[in-house]
Amino acid sequence: MALRGLSCCARFVLQHHHAVLRGAVQSGCFRCRVGAKRHLLSEDVVKLQDFQQRKLAVAHQVSGPKSHYFDTVNQKMEKNELILKDELKLLLHLCQSPEDMVTARNAIYRYHEENRNVAFGEFRFGPLFMRLCYELGMEDMAVSTLTDRTLKGFFSDGTSFNIAIDMLFTKGCYEEALEVVGEMKTQGVPFNKDTFTLAFATCYKLNTLKSYRICLALMEEGQTKGTLIPRHAYCCAVALALKQNDTERAQSIYSHIMSTDSRLCQNLRVLMLVKAGSIKDAVAALTTALLSKSSVFVRKPEFSQEVVDVLKEASADGPWELQVEQVVRRLQQAGQVTAQSMDDLLCHTPSGKRRPLGILEEVRKRGNSRRTMRPLRSTLLSE
């Protein structure tokens, strides 16, 4: 009876979530709980807030105490009974503590054992589990589960790995993050643009000869395969090359960046010029930024105090010392010198993309998915 109740509740939540989710958001009862600031992936990728809204909607739909559903799943596992897809979805959305996560992970092992040779269809449990680990600060469980070979095929998507790497990066666990990158490659999960950014940034943070070689190898492999490597990833690789005193390689990597008008790129360019001994060109770059005739509504180029200090140190007691002091002083007076370090600029959370209102209206009016022909409201528990 209890097992039938769990299955019925799971189906009920899938069918009738929409009004509750809308009411929860409009009433302001939802409060986002983010345990740590993300540094590289935007909310569009991690989707933690969206996931927490879905959890809240599910919590409003279920009847009775949460422990009832966890006890029921534990009983099914003890009796070696089948774990249904909707039951696992519901269980994951009810997780609120590390103890809950232990039950959820055991259920995942059982579900994967029963369905390892069956396609999971459209739904992917991996990102859901990783968001739970992110929310609860359980990076150790995330890594151990991702790298467990008995679950091979369960985390078949790049999103799961990217969320885990971002979580480890945020916690400063760079060695572990690089291990996850290696595991992703070992399992044959394709890298996307977010993976390259995370991997290169992790290598930059480690700043060892080994991590530098790994960064270069991943970059060359991506270029050979024609994979899109984003500007942010290239910037991390350039910064790492400069830290490794490989100015020539840094310039070569920089040449692959299609658009170099960002603040980060301009700072890296000045650093490369200084490292290469081209003080004259560095001064010219700063002067050009100072004399920029862009609109008053366009933010003028800003340079890190760290970059300015490197330039001043390199020009000390040299023929360009006076010119450097003059241009730096003018930049400071114009408010174009920022206290942000290069590390701050590199490890910056990008802003999420805003979805055009027209698309939202179209989705609302359409009702059914064009791809699945299923009601769009049935995606409450979707990835």
Short mmCIF file of the C-alpha atoms (twelve columns), coordinates in Angstrom:
data_MODEL
# 
_entry.id   MODEL 
# 
loop_
_atom_site.group_PDB 
_atom_site.id 
_atom_site.type_symbol 
_atom_site.label_atom_id 
_atom_site.label_alt_id 
_atom_site.label_comp_id 
_atom_site.label_asym_id 
_atom_site.label_seq_id 
_atom_site.Cartn_x 
_atom_site.Cartn_y 
_atom_site.Cartn_z 
_atom_site.pdbx_PDB_model_num 
ATOM 1   C CA . MET A 1   0.000  0.000  0.000   1 
ATOM 2   C CA . ALA A 2   2.786  2.366  0.939   1 
ATOM 3   C CA . LEU A 3   4.631  1.564  -2.269  1 
ATOM 4   C CA . ARG A 4   1.533  2.286  -4.348  1 
ATOM 5   C CA . GLY A 5   1.144  5.560  -2.481  1 
ATOM 6   C CA . LEU A 6   4.673  6.581  -3.369  1 
ATOM 7   C CA . SER A 7   4.150  5.830  -7.058  1 
ATOM 8   C CA . CYS A 8   0.828  7.677  -7.097  1 
ATOM 9   C CA . CYS A 9   2.396  10.685 -5.399  1 
ATOM 10  C CA . ALA A 10  5.209  10.751 -7.919  1 
ATOM 11  C CA . ARG A 11  2.710  10.750 -10.790 1 
ATOM 12  C CA . PHE A 12  0.596  13.399 -9.060  1 
ATOM 13  C CA . VAL A 13  3.584  15.717 -8.672  1 
ATOM 14  C CA . LEU A 14  4.478  15.284 -12.329 1 
ATOM 15  C CA . GLN A 15  0.984  16.159 -13.455 1 
ATOM 16  C CA . HIS A 16  -0.043 18.998 -11.115 1 
ATOM 17  C CA . HIS A 17  3.083  20.966 -10.259 1 
ATOM 18  C CA . HIS A 18  2.585  24.034 -12.433 1 
ATOM 19  C CA . ALA A 19  0.156  26.054 -10.320 1 
ATOM 20  C CA . VAL A 20  2.106  25.475 -7.124  1 
ATOM 21  C CA . LEU A 21  5.406  26.490 -8.702  1 
ATOM 22  C CA . ARG A 22  3.860  29.666 -10.071 1 
ATOM 23  C CA . GLY A 23  2.245  30.462 -6.707  1 
ATOM 24  C CA . ALA A 24  5.475  29.819 -4.802  1 
ATOM 25  C CA . VAL A 25  7.451  32.171 -6.994  1 
ATOM 26  C CA . GLN A 26  4.820  34.913 -6.997  1 
ATOM 27  C CA . SER A 27  4.264  34.782 -3.233  1 
ATOM 28  C CA . GLY A 28  7.952  35.185 -2.521  1 
ATOM 29  C CA . CYS A 29  8.012  32.157 -0.221  1 
ATOM 30  C CA . PHE A 30  11.002 30.719 -2.028  1 
ATOM 31  C CA . ARG A 31  14.386 31.655 -0.604  1 
ATOM 32  C CA . CYS A 32  17.482 30.537 -2.464  1 
ATOM 33  C CA . ARG A 33  20.078 28.763 -0.378  1 
ATOM 34  C CA . VAL A 34  23.456 28.949 -2.062  1 
ATOM 35  C CA . GLY A 35  26.231 27.574 0.087   1 
ATOM 36  C CA . ALA A 36  29.127 29.053 -1.829  1 
ATOM 37  C CA . LYS A 37  29.776 31.698 -4.454  1 
ATOM 38  C CA . ARG A 38  30.369 30.308 -7.911  1 
ATOM 39  C CA . HIS A 39  33.368 31.601 -9.764  1 
ATOM 40  C CA . LEU A 40  33.161 30.294 -13.318 1 
ATOM 41  C CA . LEU A 41  29.757 28.931 -14.305 1 
ATOM 42  C CA . SER A 42  26.729 31.157 -14.556 1 
ATOM 43  C CA . GLU A 43  23.328 30.294 -13.105 1 
ATOM 44  C CA . ASP A 44  22.245 29.415 -16.658 1 
ATOM 45  C CA . VAL A 45  24.557 26.403 -16.455 1 
ATOM 46  C CA . VAL A 46  24.381 25.373 -12.808 1 
ATOM 47  C CA . LYS A 47  20.631 26.120 -12.571 1 
ATOM 48  C CA . LEU A 48  20.753 25.813 -8.802  1 
ATOM 49  C CA . GLN A 49  18.048 28.387 -8.128  1 
ATOM 50  C CA . ASP A 50  15.753 26.824 -10.700 1 
ATOM 51  C CA . PHE A 51  16.350 23.423 -9.123  1 
ATOM 52  C CA . GLN A 52  15.512 24.764 -5.663  1 
ATOM 53  C CA . GLN A 53  12.264 26.229 -6.974  1 
ATOM 54  C CA . ARG A 54  11.348 22.814 -8.349  1 
ATOM 55  C CA . LYS A 55  12.162 21.223 -4.988  1 
ATOM 56  C CA . LEU A 56  9.895  23.688 -3.249  1 
ATOM 57  C CA . ALA A 57  7.040  22.957 -5.639  1 
ATOM 58  C CA . VAL A 58  7.458  19.217 -5.056  1 
ATOM 59  C CA . ALA A 59  7.513  19.710 -1.278  1 
ATOM 60  C CA . HIS A 60  4.161  21.517 -1.511  1 
ATOM 61  C CA . GLN A 61  2.619  18.681 -3.498  1 
ATOM 62  C CA . VAL A 62  3.551  15.666 -1.391  1 
ATOM 63  C CA . SER A 63  1.331  14.628 1.486   1 
ATOM 64  C CA . GLY A 64  2.567  13.355 4.798   1 
ATOM 65  C CA . PRO A 65  6.078  13.518 6.272   1 
ATOM 66  C CA . LYS A 66  9.115  13.283 4.039   1 
ATOM 67  C CA . SER A 67  10.451 10.377 6.078   1 
ATOM 68  C CA . HIS A 68  7.560  8.228  4.834   1 
ATOM 69  C CA . TYR A 69  8.884  8.297  1.271   1 
ATOM 70  C CA . PHE A 70  12.477 7.618  2.287   1 
ATOM 71  C CA . ASP A 71  11.379 4.710  4.494   1 
ATOM 72  C CA . THR A 72  9.366  3.299  1.611   1 
ATOM 73  C CA . VAL A 73  12.329 3.434  -0.791  1 
ATOM 74  C CA . ASN A 74  14.600 1.860  1.833   1 
ATOM 75  C CA . GLN A 75  12.092 -0.967 2.246   1 
ATOM 76  C CA . LYS A 76  12.029 -1.528 -1.502  1 
ATOM 77  C CA . MET A 77  15.809 -1.740 -1.614  1 
ATOM 78  C CA . GLU A 78  15.893 -4.145 1.330   1 
ATOM 79  C CA . LYS A 79  13.387 -6.384 -0.473  1 
ATOM 80  C CA . ASN A 80  15.339 -6.027 -3.714  1 
ATOM 81  C CA . GLU A 81  12.295 -4.561 -5.454  1 
ATOM 82  C CA . LEU A 82  12.295 -2.413 -8.568  1 
ATOM 83  C CA . ILE A 83  12.938 1.345  -8.165  1 
ATOM 84  C CA . LEU A 84  10.760 3.227  -10.632 1 
ATOM 85  C CA . LYS A 85  11.954 6.313  -12.498 1 
ATOM 86  C CA . ASP A 86  9.297  8.607  -11.030 1 
ATOM 87  C CA . GLU A 87  10.045 7.327  -7.549  1 
ATOM 88  C CA . LEU A 88  13.714 8.185  -7.910  1 
ATOM 89  C CA . LYS A 89  12.843 11.623 -9.274  1 
ATOM 90  C CA . LEU A 90  10.601 12.319 -6.317  1 
ATOM 91  C CA . LEU A 91  13.173 11.040 -3.836  1 
ATOM 92  C CA . LEU A 92  15.904 13.297 -5.225  1 
ATOM 93  C CA . HIS A 93  13.638 16.330 -5.080  1 
ATOM 94  C CA . LEU A 94  12.883 15.644 -1.417  1 
ATOM 95  C CA . CYS A 95  16.533 15.447 -0.302  1 
ATOM 96  C CA . GLN A 96  17.382 18.034 2.340   1 
ATOM 97  C CA . SER A 97  20.259 16.577 4.352   1 
ATOM 98  C CA . PRO A 98  23.415 14.430 4.033   1 
ATOM 99  C CA . GLU A 99  21.441 11.518 5.495   1 
ATOM 100 C CA . ASP A 100 18.877 11.886 2.717   1 
ATOM 101 C CA . MET A 101 21.692 11.885 0.184   1 
ATOM 102 C CA . VAL A 102 22.963 8.516  1.389   1 
ATOM 103 C CA . THR A 103 19.552 6.997  0.703   1 
ATOM 104 C CA . ALA A 104 19.377 8.768  -2.659  1 
ATOM 105 C CA . ARG A 105 22.794 7.500  -3.698  1 
ATOM 106 C CA . ASN A 106 21.883 3.927  -2.728  1 
ATOM 107 C CA . ALA A 107 18.709 4.258  -4.774  1 
ATOM 108 C CA . ILE A 108 20.762 5.480  -7.722  1 
ATOM 109 C CA . TYR A 109 23.014 2.423  -7.513  1 
ATOM 110 C CA . ARG A 110 19.972 0.152  -7.455  1 
ATOM 111 C CA . TYR A 111 18.256 2.004  -10.298 1 
ATOM 112 C CA . HIS A 112 21.390 1.916  -12.451 1 
ATOM 113 C CA . GLU A 113 21.896 -1.781 -11.755 1 
ATOM 114 C CA . GLU A 114 18.388 -2.474 -12.978 1 
ATOM 115 C CA . ASN A 115 18.521 -0.129 -15.985 1 
ATOM 116 C CA . ARG A 116 22.160 -0.072 -17.099 1 
ATOM 117 C CA . ASN A 117 21.240 -1.528 -20.488 1 
ATOM 118 C CA . VAL A 118 18.126 0.579  -20.935 1 
ATOM 119 C CA . ALA A 119 18.142 4.085  -22.381 1 
ATOM 120 C CA . PHE A 120 16.936 6.614  -19.820 1 
ATOM 121 C CA . GLY A 121 15.058 8.575  -22.458 1 
ATOM 122 C CA . GLU A 122 15.025 12.313 -22.132 1 
ATOM 123 C CA . PHE A 123 15.575 12.504 -18.390 1 
ATOM 124 C CA . ARG A 124 19.094 12.699 -16.943 1 
ATOM 125 C CA . PHE A 125 19.528 12.029 -13.248 1 
ATOM 126 C CA . GLY A 126 23.196 13.060 -13.195 1 
ATOM 127 C CA . PRO A 127 22.773 16.858 -13.184 1 
ATOM 128 C CA . LEU A 128 20.006 16.532 -10.595 1 
ATOM 129 C CA . PHE A 129 22.247 14.595 -8.207  1 
ATOM 130 C CA . MET A 130 25.167 16.985 -8.761  1 
ATOM 131 C CA . ARG A 131 22.964 20.008 -7.991  1 
ATOM 132 C CA . LEU A 132 21.973 18.329 -4.751  1 
ATOM 133 C CA . CYS A 133 25.647 17.842 -3.871  1 
ATOM 134 C CA . TYR A 134 26.279 21.484 -4.776  1 
ATOM 135 C CA . GLU A 135 23.380 22.703 -2.656  1 
ATOM 136 C CA . LEU A 136 24.399 20.660 0.380   1 
ATOM 137 C CA . GLY A 137 28.162 21.200 -0.008  1 
ATOM 138 C CA . MET A 138 28.866 17.496 -0.498  1 
ATOM 139 C CA . GLU A 139 31.729 17.640 -2.990  1 
ATOM 140 C CA . ASP A 140 33.289 14.404 -1.658  1 
ATOM 141 C CA . MET A 141 30.144 12.431 -2.442  1 
ATOM 142 C CA . ALA A 142 29.954 14.084 -5.858  1 
ATOM 143 C CA . VAL A 143 33.488 13.025 -6.765  1 
ATOM 144 C CA . SER A 144 33.222 9.491  -5.378  1 
ATOM 145 C CA . THR A 145 29.945 8.907  -7.210  1 
ATOM 146 C CA . LEU A 146 31.170 10.366 -10.500 1 
ATOM 147 C CA . THR A 147 34.329 8.293  -10.501 1 
ATOM 148 C CA . ASP A 148 32.723 5.009  -9.397  1 
ATOM 149 C CA . ARG A 149 33.107 2.639  -12.336 1 
ATOM 150 C CA . THR A 150 30.032 0.646  -11.286 1 
ATOM 151 C CA . LEU A 151 27.992 3.709  -12.293 1 
ATOM 152 C CA . LYS A 152 29.623 4.016  -15.706 1 
ATOM 153 C CA . GLY A 153 27.041 5.334  -18.141 1 
ATOM 154 C CA . PHE A 154 24.874 6.932  -15.479 1 
ATOM 155 C CA . PHE A 155 26.726 10.253 -15.726 1 
ATOM 156 C CA . SER A 156 26.895 10.292 -19.498 1 
ATOM 157 C CA . ASP A 157 26.411 14.063 -19.852 1 
ATOM 158 C CA . GLY A 158 28.919 16.900 -19.606 1 
ATOM 159 C CA . THR A 159 26.659 18.957 -17.349 1 
ATOM 160 C CA . SER A 160 27.107 16.573 -14.408 1 
ATOM 161 C CA . PHE A 161 30.887 16.758 -14.650 1 
ATOM 162 C CA . ASN A 162 30.901 20.517 -15.176 1 
ATOM 163 C CA . ILE A 163 28.810 21.142 -12.058 1 
ATOM 164 C CA . ALA A 164 31.120 18.915 -10.020 1 
ATOM 165 C CA . ILE A 165 34.260 20.641 -11.319 1 
ATOM 166 C CA . ASP A 166 32.765 24.058 -10.638 1 
ATOM 167 C CA . MET A 167 31.893 22.969 -7.100  1 
ATOM 168 C CA . LEU A 168 35.443 21.757 -6.470  1 
ATOM 169 C CA . PHE A 169 36.917 24.880 -8.023  1 
ATOM 170 C CA . THR A 170 34.825 27.049 -5.723  1 
ATOM 171 C CA . LYS A 171 36.086 25.112 -2.691  1 
ATOM 172 C CA . GLY A 172 39.707 25.437 -3.829  1 
ATOM 173 C CA . CYS A 173 40.021 21.686 -4.476  1 
ATOM 174 C CA . TYR A 174 41.970 22.114 -7.694  1 
ATOM 175 C CA . GLU A 175 43.731 18.735 -7.702  1 
ATOM 176 C CA . GLU A 176 40.408 16.959 -7.271  1 
ATOM 177 C CA . ALA A 177 38.825 19.131 -9.962  1 
ATOM 178 C CA . LEU A 178 41.562 18.150 -12.403 1 
ATOM 179 C CA . GLU A 179 41.006 14.486 -11.512 1 
ATOM 180 C CA . VAL A 180 37.350 14.858 -12.455 1 
ATOM 181 C CA . VAL A 181 38.413 16.405 -15.770 1 
ATOM 182 C CA . GLY A 182 40.595 13.344 -16.358 1 
ATOM 183 C CA . GLU A 183 37.756 10.996 -15.414 1 
ATOM 184 C CA . MET A 184 35.446 12.795 -17.827 1 
ATOM 185 C CA . LYS A 185 37.963 12.218 -20.601 1 
ATOM 186 C CA . THR A 186 38.469 8.585  -19.578 1 
ATOM 187 C CA . GLN A 187 34.727 7.896  -19.721 1 
ATOM 188 C CA . GLY A 188 34.540 9.454  -23.180 1 
ATOM 189 C CA . VAL A 189 32.171 12.256 -22.190 1 
ATOM 190 C CA . PRO A 190 32.596 15.074 -24.762 1 
ATOM 191 C CA . PHE A 191 33.972 18.412 -23.574 1 
ATOM 192 C CA . ASN A 192 31.897 21.510 -24.209 1 
ATOM 193 C CA . LYS A 193 32.836 25.165 -23.895 1 
ATOM 194 C CA . ASP A 194 32.151 25.210 -20.159 1 
ATOM 195 C CA . THR A 195 34.397 22.183 -19.652 1 
ATOM 196 C CA . PHE A 196 37.304 23.906 -21.375 1 
ATOM 197 C CA . THR A 197 36.856 27.019 -19.247 1 
ATOM 198 C CA . LEU A 198 36.745 24.975 -16.053 1 
ATOM 199 C CA . ALA A 199 39.686 22.776 -17.046 1 
ATOM 200 C CA . PHE A 200 41.948 25.651 -18.123 1 
ATOM 201 C CA . ALA A 201 41.051 27.714 -15.052 1 
ATOM 202 C CA . THR A 202 41.845 24.745 -12.811 1 
ATOM 203 C CA . CYS A 203 45.222 24.298 -14.510 1 
ATOM 204 C CA . TYR A 204 45.865 28.029 -14.098 1 
ATOM 205 C CA . LYS A 205 45.118 27.799 -10.378 1 
ATOM 206 C CA . LEU A 206 47.458 24.841 -9.919  1 
ATOM 207 C CA . ASN A 207 50.215 26.600 -11.906 1 
ATOM 208 C CA . THR A 208 52.497 23.590 -12.130 1 
ATOM 209 C CA . LEU A 209 54.444 22.226 -15.071 1 
ATOM 210 C CA . LYS A 210 52.147 19.189 -15.090 1 
ATOM 211 C CA . SER A 211 48.970 21.272 -15.150 1 
ATOM 212 C CA . TYR A 212 50.474 23.477 -17.857 1 
ATOM 213 C CA . ARG A 213 51.158 20.469 -20.057 1 
ATOM 214 C CA . ILE A 214 47.653 19.141 -19.437 1 
ATOM 215 C CA . CYS A 215 46.189 22.511 -20.398 1 
ATOM 216 C CA . LEU A 216 48.172 22.631 -23.632 1 
ATOM 217 C CA . ALA A 217 47.299 19.032 -24.493 1 
ATOM 218 C CA . LEU A 218 43.570 19.620 -23.950 1 
ATOM 219 C CA . MET A 219 43.709 22.811 -25.987 1 
ATOM 220 C CA . GLU A 220 45.509 21.181 -28.903 1 
ATOM 221 C CA . GLU A 221 43.106 18.245 -28.872 1 
ATOM 222 C CA . GLY A 222 40.111 20.570 -28.852 1 
ATOM 223 C CA . GLN A 223 41.504 22.625 -31.713 1 
ATOM 224 C CA . THR A 224 42.264 19.491 -33.718 1 
ATOM 225 C CA . LYS A 225 38.694 18.262 -33.294 1 
ATOM 226 C CA . GLY A 226 37.302 21.662 -34.204 1 
ATOM 227 C CA . THR A 227 35.637 22.077 -30.799 1 
ATOM 228 C CA . LEU A 228 34.670 25.584 -29.778 1 
ATOM 229 C CA . ILE A 229 37.055 26.869 -27.103 1 
ATOM 230 C CA . PRO A 230 35.651 30.067 -25.553 1 
ATOM 231 C CA . ARG A 231 37.548 33.280 -24.981 1 
ATOM 232 C CA . HIS A 232 37.522 32.871 -21.224 1 
ATOM 233 C CA . ALA A 233 39.250 29.497 -21.523 1 
ATOM 234 C CA . TYR A 234 41.928 30.911 -23.827 1 
ATOM 235 C CA . CYS A 235 42.504 33.760 -21.378 1 
ATOM 236 C CA . CYS A 236 43.132 31.281 -18.567 1 
ATOM 237 C CA . ALA A 237 45.596 29.439 -20.783 1 
ATOM 238 C CA . VAL A 238 47.384 32.706 -21.645 1 
ATOM 239 C CA . ALA A 239 47.641 33.646 -17.967 1 
ATOM 240 C CA . LEU A 240 49.026 30.207 -17.122 1 
ATOM 241 C CA . ALA A 241 51.626 30.440 -19.900 1 
ATOM 242 C CA . LEU A 242 52.735 33.825 -18.554 1 
ATOM 243 C CA . LYS A 243 53.017 32.370 -15.054 1 
ATOM 244 C CA . GLN A 244 55.162 29.607 -16.511 1 
ATOM 245 C CA . ASN A 245 57.341 32.280 -18.181 1 
ATOM 246 C CA . ASP A 246 56.421 30.973 -21.633 1 
ATOM 247 C CA . THR A 247 55.708 34.340 -23.235 1 
ATOM 248 C CA . GLU A 248 56.019 33.052 -26.785 1 
ATOM 249 C CA . ARG A 249 53.381 30.381 -26.206 1 
ATOM 250 C CA . ALA A 250 51.177 32.917 -24.429 1 
ATOM 251 C CA . GLN A 251 51.257 35.141 -27.504 1 
ATOM 252 C CA . SER A 252 50.460 32.171 -29.718 1 
ATOM 253 C CA . ILE A 253 47.443 31.218 -27.591 1 
ATOM 254 C CA . TYR A 254 46.290 34.853 -27.481 1 
ATOM 255 C CA . SER A 255 46.252 34.937 -31.282 1 
ATOM 256 C CA . HIS A 256 43.410 32.383 -31.274 1 
ATOM 257 C CA . ILE A 257 41.082 34.799 -29.479 1 
ATOM 258 C CA . MET A 258 38.743 36.238 -32.080 1 
ATOM 259 C CA . SER A 259 37.571 39.275 -30.098 1 
ATOM 260 C CA . THR A 260 40.125 40.885 -27.787 1 
ATOM 261 C CA . ASP A 261 38.179 43.974 -26.749 1 
ATOM 262 C CA . SER A 262 37.284 42.700 -23.278 1 
ATOM 263 C CA . ARG A 263 38.911 44.117 -20.153 1 
ATOM 264 C CA . LEU A 264 40.543 40.778 -19.398 1 
ATOM 265 C CA . CYS A 265 42.068 40.492 -22.867 1 
ATOM 266 C CA . GLN A 266 43.434 44.027 -22.770 1 
ATOM 267 C CA . ASN A 267 45.072 43.415 -19.409 1 
ATOM 268 C CA . LEU A 268 46.615 40.194 -20.660 1 
ATOM 269 C CA . ARG A 269 47.922 41.963 -23.759 1 
ATOM 270 C CA . VAL A 270 49.725 44.570 -21.666 1 
ATOM 271 C CA . LEU A 271 51.172 41.840 -19.460 1 
ATOM 272 C CA . MET A 272 52.435 39.936 -22.509 1 
ATOM 273 C CA . LEU A 273 54.076 43.058 -23.898 1 
ATOM 274 C CA . VAL A 274 55.805 43.740 -20.591 1 
ATOM 275 C CA . LYS A 275 56.968 40.120 -20.262 1 
ATOM 276 C CA . ALA A 276 58.305 40.272 -23.806 1 
ATOM 277 C CA . GLY A 277 60.230 43.448 -23.012 1 
ATOM 278 C CA . SER A 278 58.108 45.658 -25.274 1 
ATOM 279 C CA . ILE A 279 57.630 48.510 -22.809 1 
ATOM 280 C CA . LYS A 280 57.081 50.956 -25.643 1 
ATOM 281 C CA . ASP A 281 54.163 48.948 -27.034 1 
ATOM 282 C CA . ALA A 282 52.717 48.515 -23.544 1 
ATOM 283 C CA . VAL A 283 52.754 52.279 -23.014 1 
ATOM 284 C CA . ALA A 284 51.144 52.734 -26.430 1 
ATOM 285 C CA . ALA A 285 48.356 50.318 -25.505 1 
ATOM 286 C CA . LEU A 286 47.641 52.204 -22.277 1 
ATOM 287 C CA . THR A 287 47.728 55.546 -24.074 1 
ATOM 288 C CA . THR A 288 45.261 54.298 -26.671 1 
ATOM 289 C CA . ALA A 289 42.895 53.196 -23.906 1 
ATOM 290 C CA . LEU A 290 43.276 56.579 -22.219 1 
ATOM 291 C CA . LEU A 291 42.461 58.501 -25.383 1 
ATOM 292 C CA . SER A 292 39.523 56.286 -26.300 1 
ATOM 293 C CA . LYS A 293 36.758 58.352 -27.929 1 
ATOM 294 C CA . SER A 294 33.989 55.929 -27.139 1 
ATOM 295 C CA . SER A 295 30.562 57.141 -26.072 1 
ATOM 296 C CA . VAL A 296 30.082 58.292 -22.505 1 
ATOM 297 C CA . PHE A 297 27.650 55.405 -22.148 1 
ATOM 298 C CA . VAL A 298 30.367 52.872 -23.007 1 
ATOM 299 C CA . ARG A 299 32.636 51.802 -20.193 1 
ATOM 300 C CA . LYS A 300 36.237 52.807 -20.861 1 
ATOM 301 C CA . PRO A 301 39.002 50.198 -20.659 1 
ATOM 302 C CA . GLU A 302 40.213 49.518 -17.128 1 
ATOM 303 C CA . PHE A 303 43.529 48.028 -16.072 1 
ATOM 304 C CA . SER A 304 44.336 46.042 -12.977 1 
ATOM 305 C CA . GLN A 305 46.614 47.674 -10.417 1 
ATOM 306 C CA . GLU A 306 48.585 44.446 -10.585 1 
ATOM 307 C CA . VAL A 307 49.279 44.956 -14.300 1 
ATOM 308 C CA . VAL A 308 50.191 48.591 -13.727 1 
ATOM 309 C CA . ASP A 309 52.630 47.596 -10.971 1 
ATOM 310 C CA . VAL A 310 54.302 45.010 -13.206 1 
ATOM 311 C CA . LEU A 311 54.765 47.651 -15.909 1 
ATOM 312 C CA . LYS A 312 56.179 50.193 -13.450 1 
ATOM 313 C CA . GLU A 313 58.605 47.644 -12.046 1 
ATOM 314 C CA . ALA A 314 59.772 46.588 -15.513 1 
ATOM 315 C CA . SER A 315 60.351 50.219 -16.584 1 
ATOM 316 C CA . ALA A 316 62.122 51.333 -13.395 1 
ATOM 317 C CA . ASP A 317 65.496 52.965 -14.038 1 
ATOM 318 C CA . GLY A 318 64.944 52.629 -17.767 1 
ATOM 319 C CA . PRO A 319 64.338 55.005 -20.663 1 
ATOM 320 C CA . TRP A 320 60.536 54.556 -20.404 1 
ATOM 321 C CA . GLU A 321 60.176 55.152 -16.687 1 
ATOM 322 C CA . LEU A 322 58.926 58.745 -17.034 1 
ATOM 323 C CA . GLN A 323 56.409 57.923 -19.775 1 
ATOM 324 C CA . VAL A 324 55.077 54.987 -17.771 1 
ATOM 325 C CA . GLU A 325 54.581 57.149 -14.665 1 
ATOM 326 C CA . GLN A 326 52.778 59.785 -16.711 1 
ATOM 327 C CA . VAL A 327 50.355 57.438 -18.456 1 
ATOM 328 C CA . VAL A 328 49.657 55.540 -15.229 1 
ATOM 329 C CA . ARG A 329 48.907 58.772 -13.396 1 
ATOM 330 C CA . ARG A 330 46.522 59.857 -16.126 1 
ATOM 331 C CA . LEU A 331 44.777 56.486 -16.075 1 
ATOM 332 C CA . GLN A 332 44.336 56.755 -12.314 1 
ATOM 333 C CA . GLN A 333 42.913 60.246 -12.616 1 
ATOM 334 C CA . ALA A 334 40.477 59.005 -15.264 1 
ATOM 335 C CA . GLY A 335 39.363 56.163 -13.004 1 
ATOM 336 C CA . GLN A 336 40.711 53.529 -15.372 1 
ATOM 337 C CA . VAL A 337 42.822 51.643 -12.830 1 
ATOM 338 C CA . THR A 338 40.966 49.030 -10.795 1 
ATOM 339 C CA . ALA A 339 41.971 47.298 -7.584  1 
ATOM 340 C CA . GLN A 340 40.893 43.953 -9.030  1 
ATOM 341 C CA . SER A 341 43.747 41.525 -9.513  1 
ATOM 342 C CA . MET A 342 44.243 39.406 -12.607 1 
ATOM 343 C CA . ASP A 343 43.025 36.458 -10.576 1 
ATOM 344 C CA . ASP A 344 39.803 38.352 -9.838  1 
ATOM 345 C CA . LEU A 345 39.301 39.063 -13.517 1 
ATOM 346 C CA . LEU A 346 39.993 35.479 -14.536 1 
ATOM 347 C CA . CYS A 347 37.846 33.835 -11.862 1 
ATOM 348 C CA . HIS A 348 34.759 35.900 -12.486 1 
ATOM 349 C CA . THR A 349 31.234 34.534 -12.672 1 
ATOM 350 C CA . PRO A 350 29.759 35.472 -16.053 1 
ATOM 351 C CA . SER A 351 26.279 36.972 -16.069 1 
ATOM 352 C CA . GLY A 352 23.532 34.656 -17.209 1 
ATOM 353 C CA . LYS A 353 21.828 35.081 -20.527 1 
ATOM 354 C CA . ARG A 354 18.398 36.646 -20.462 1 
ATOM 355 C CA . ARG A 355 15.758 34.705 -22.308 1 
ATOM 356 C CA . PRO A 356 13.712 36.948 -24.623 1 
ATOM 357 C CA . LEU A 357 10.186 37.526 -23.356 1 
ATOM 358 C CA . GLY A 358 8.803  36.504 -26.722 1 
ATOM 359 C CA . ILE A 359 10.116 32.984 -26.298 1 
ATOM 360 C CA . LEU A 360 8.530  32.706 -22.867 1 
ATOM 361 C CA . GLU A 361 5.197  33.870 -24.217 1 
ATOM 362 C CA . GLU A 362 5.439  31.389 -27.067 1 
ATOM 363 C CA . VAL A 363 6.124  28.540 -24.659 1 
ATOM 364 C CA . ARG A 364 3.218  29.610 -22.444 1 
ATOM 365 C CA . LYS A 365 0.784  29.711 -25.353 1 
ATOM 366 C CA . ARG A 366 2.037  26.591 -27.056 1 
ATOM 367 C CA . GLY A 367 1.281  24.226 -24.192 1 
ATOM 368 C CA . ASN A 368 2.936  21.167 -25.774 1 
ATOM 369 C CA . SER A 369 6.573  20.457 -26.529 1 
ATOM 370 C CA . ARG A 370 7.282  20.462 -30.268 1 
ATOM 371 C CA . ARG A 371 9.946  17.823 -29.757 1 
ATOM 372 C CA . THR A 372 8.085  15.365 -27.491 1 
ATOM 373 C CA . MET A 373 4.463  16.441 -28.081 1 
ATOM 374 C CA . ARG A 374 4.028  16.155 -24.310 1 
ATOM 375 C CA . PRO A 375 2.555  18.905 -22.098 1 
ATOM 376 C CA . LEU A 376 5.268  21.349 -21.112 1 
ATOM 377 C CA . ARG A 377 4.028  21.301 -17.549 1 
ATOM 378 C CA . SER A 378 5.214  17.692 -17.218 1 
ATOM 379 C CA . THR A 379 8.826  18.890 -17.087 1 
ATOM 380 C CA . LEU A 380 8.836  19.922 -13.426 1 
ATOM 381 C CA . LEU A 381 11.182 17.109 -12.543 1 
ATOM 382 C CA . SER A 382 13.156 17.272 -15.782 1 
ATOM 383 C CA . GLU A 383 16.832 18.139 -15.923 1 
# 
